[in-house]
Amino acid sequence: MDDARQREVLLQAAEAALRFRAQVPNARQRPHVSYHEALSAFAEEMPETGVAPEDVMAELVTRATPGLQTPMGPRFFGWVMGGSHPVGVAADWLTSAWGQNAWNHAAAPSAAAAETVAARWLLDVLRLPPETSVGFVTGATIASFVCLSAARSTVLQRAGWDVAQKGIFGAPPITLLIGDDAHPTVYAVLQFLGFGTANVRRVSTDESGVMKLEAFSAALNNCDGPLIVVTQAGQMNTGAFDQHETICALAHARGAWVHVDGAFGLWARACPDRQHLAVGVEQADSWAMDGHKWLQTPFDSGYAFVRDAEAHRRAMTIAPSYLPPVDERDRDPGHYVPELSRRARGFPTWAMLRHLGRAGIAEMVERHCRLSRLFAERLGEVPGITIMNEVVLNQTVVRFGDASATETGDDLTRRVIERLQEDGTCFLGGASWKGKWVMRISVIGWATTEDDVNRTIGVITRIWNEVTP
Ligand SMILES: *Cc1c(COP(=O)(O)O)cnc(C)c1O
């Protein structure tokens, strides 16, 4: 491929991306076609011969565009997804174009350097212990996998068992304490790590999804042997935080490792207005967080933070023969993640932190939290609409019709969500919360303004009036 051709195909991609991005704010905040229609646009047998680069790009754009979701839309409030900010996207384009294999500092010096500095910045802005090591991974799920691998190795080591040498079979059983409303991905991680349901004690939670302290202490007093505690900074429905100060103190007195799932909520620590929620979080032993949620980097991006860097390396090092000299360890990203060959995820993270700065992050997170309170206040005034949570962060749980657990309330809530998705002014989804079907509003996209929220409140109210019995 000559220079001119290469230039053309890269510009073609950039132009298609710009066209897509330009129409998002005014487009329907949802895909135009279903999965089955998207599939029929792609469905073909394996081609026998190839086609020209510009034809591939043109085909890809034509086939994919109708089925694209719009998480970067200003009125996209579904799930808990960031909006892939243009600066993060631009840095991510370069990451692909530069084509670095970021496993170690010799293979990719700048990629390793960007991670080293972005790691330091993240610890600074989140006010986590400075000795903490950071693995740049694909998201909070794999971040928890990394952290809990380090936890498993450490608590077993304290019990006199070297898991790297002896494996998990026959090891002293580890007990895991976890809140009843933990994120389902944590259970997936436990399964990867060889924990079964028999190892897990679920601690009962209050109406906001936070572990009840009496239940937690009772569970703690009731188990012996190696112990890991998993807490939440930002419950996925309510945004609520476990009481970290007390939990960390009690757990550490028992010799336990405390891991925090802070996929989006950990960012509250970067915010003068919200940091009271996350007091004591810094006393934990490990933390999982996403870049592709509140930091607005493109998918995929997450961070595994482990206070004990040695435990982190012990759990993730590929093989002893790969172990570099001690003075090089800190420079090699590959010692803190499961992969060998890997994307240079430090570049988009560095770019977003450089773009927003401490003040920009605080402004954005506070704006989202303020807009969430606006949603709750205004919708809470509408007859027949109930706000089911105290809005402490960016998550609002809404129920239509009967607020108690009835099929009518479930049905009305489902119908409102369905009509809202058909309308397309905004995107909102449903969730099951404490045995009820609810609508969840996540304000987390960089592009969302007060106007977008007012417009969305208008549509929700209109549709509720149409649906209301
Ligand atoms: C999103 C989320 C996860 C999973 O994160 P991924 O980036 O999708 O792997 C885990 N916990 C919480 C609280 C989340 O919101």
PDBQT file of the ligand as one rigid body, heavy atoms in Angstrom, charges set to zero:
ROOT
HETATM    1  C1  LIG A 501     -19.686  -1.191  35.015  1.00  0.00    +0.000 C 
HETATM    2  C2  LIG A 501     -19.447  -1.802  36.342  1.00  0.00    +0.000 A 
HETATM    3  C3  LIG A 501     -18.657  -2.949  36.486  1.00  0.00    +0.000 A 
HETATM    4  C4  LIG A 501     -18.084  -3.668  35.296  1.00  0.00    +0.000 C 
HETATM    5  O1  LIG A 501     -17.207  -2.849  34.593  1.00  0.00    +0.000 OA
HETATM    6  P1  LIG A 501     -16.732  -3.186  33.112  1.00  0.00    +0.000 P 
HETATM    7  O2  LIG A 501     -15.936  -2.002  32.720  1.00  0.00    +0.000 OA
HETATM    8  O3  LIG A 501     -17.990  -3.337  32.305  1.00  0.00    +0.000 OA
HETATM    9  O4  LIG A 501     -15.954  -4.443  33.150  1.00  0.00    +0.000 OA
HETATM   10  C5  LIG A 501     -18.405  -3.427  37.755  1.00  0.00    +0.000 A 
HETATM   11  N1  LIG A 501     -18.926  -2.816  38.836  1.00  0.00    +0.000 NA
HETATM   12  C6  LIG A 501     -19.706  -1.715  38.744  1.00  0.00    +0.000 A 
HETATM   13  C7  LIG A 501     -20.228  -1.076  39.984  1.00  0.00    +0.000 C 
HETATM   14  C8  LIG A 501     -19.996  -1.171  37.487  1.00  0.00    +0.000 A 
HETATM   15  O5  LIG A 501     -20.763  -0.080  37.385  1.00  0.00    +0.000 OA
ENDROOT
TORSDOF 0
